[in-house]
Amino acid sequence: MEILTVKNALQRLDELNVTYLQNDFYGEGNSAEDQITTSELEEIFQVLERTYATDEFLEQLSAKHDSIVWLVAFEKCANKWQALFYDEELDEIWTDL
């Protein structure tokens, strides 16, 4: 599956049973953390980061403070994907994807 959009990326994570994804690690189902070894997972993270770690989005999200995408995780109780942005002044900021 070619990863072109955020929607494609999140759909592919569901297909792979990935429950969280960060720069170098990912989790599959309830398993322990694994090192990312596939270019596909790296590409998925990059697509999400390119979409959400933009100046415009982060200005809206964190009141004009710099932030980075650190983690993308699936919240089971709400049945949705979320992204965690880490901001030194605001600590953590979660947003629904």
N, C-alpha and C positions, 0 to 999 in steps of 0.2 A: 504494500500500500504506500503510495506516494504521500508524504506529509506536506500539505500545502497551506493548511489553515489551522487555526486553533481548534476548530471543531473536528477536523481530521485527527489532530494530535490527541485530543481527549478520547475520541472514539477508539483510536489504536491502543491507548493505555488500558481502556476497558477490555479490549480483545485480548491483551497480553496479561490481564489480571494484575496489573501494576496498581498498587495502592498509594505509593508516594514516590516522588522523583526529585532528586536534587543534582547539582553539578556532577558529582562523581559516584553517587550511590542511588539505588532504587530499592523498593520493597515490592514483593510479589505476594498478594494475599496477606496472610498473617506471618509470613516468613521473616527471618532476620534480614538485616541490611546486606545487600550484595553490591560489589563494585560494578559499575557500568562497563560492559565489555562490547556492547553493540553500538554501531554508528546510528542505528535507528533511534535508540533512546536518547542519544546525544542530540540528534536532530530534533526530536520532539521537544526537549528542554529548550533548545535554541529558538524554536518557533514560538514557544510560550514566552520566552524572555524578550525576544524581538517585539512581540505584540504588546506585552505589559510593562516592560522596563523602559518605557519611553518617557521623555521629559514631560510631555503633555499628560499622560496617564498618571505619572507619579505626582505631578503637581496637584491634580484633582484628588488623588488618593491620600497623600500625606501632607497636605497643606503646604506645598512648595518645599518640602524637605527632600534631600537626596535619599534614595532607597534603591535596593536591588532585589530582584526575585531570588529567593534562597531555596524555596521548597514548593512543590505542588503536591497536594494531598487530597485523597478522596474522603469526604466526611460521610460515613455510613448512615448516621441518623438522619441527615438531611438529603442523602442520596445525591450529592453533588461534589464537583471538584472545586477546590479552593487553592489560591496562591498565597504564600506567606512572603511578605516584604519585610526586610529587616531595616529599621531606621534607628540610628543612634539616639536621636532625641525622643522619638515616639516608641522606642522599643520594637514591638512586633505589630504588624498590621496584616490582618487576614482579609481577603476579599474573595467573593464568589466568582467563579469563571463561567 
